[in-house]
Amino acid sequence: MFNFDRRELAAVFVGGAIGTLARAGLETLAAPDPGRWPWPTFIVNIVGAFLLGYFVTRLLERLPVSSYRRPLIGTGLCGGLTTFSTMQVETIKMFEHRHYGLAIGYTLASIAAGLVAVYIATAMVRRVGVRR
């Protein structure tokens, strides 16, 4: 019924495990307080956006096609590293504790910084000439 590549699935699993462990390690350093900026989540989301922009551009435009690099790095590693759902929960907690400005600032800064990170990473990859 479903036709899928087990090696591609394994690549997503391995990348996801590495990304999730990296994020969990950073999250344990500082438990979020609804009255303060949630730096661990903010940092992993921006770093993840940068890595995604870098690797996806590099894999699509600079390296030979591979069936396993994008699932390993893009879907797996970057997907496991970043955490949009945690950002949402932290934002809701800020609203619940009446830290409206912090919640709005955190959401807008996360989106803006993520977009800037992807743009910078993509520009970096495209700036380097293709080796032949």
C-alpha angles and dihedrals in degrees: 000000000000119000112203137152111244091204091055090050089049090051091054090047095050094045091046092050092052093046093046093049090050092050094045090050091053093044091056090059093068127017109216119251114202089226095056138059109273096230099175094057093040092051096047092047093051093043089047092050090050093048092047092051091046099046099039092050092045094046094046100039109023112029133057114268113274129182094215110037097075095046091046098046107021105036098023111034099028093038091052094043098050123064119195091166092058089049089054093049091048091049092050090050089052090053092046090053090047096247091138098156092049092049094049092043092049093050095046094043091049093052095043095045091046092053092046090049092052091047093050093046092048091048091050092054093046093048092062113081121242113257115224 
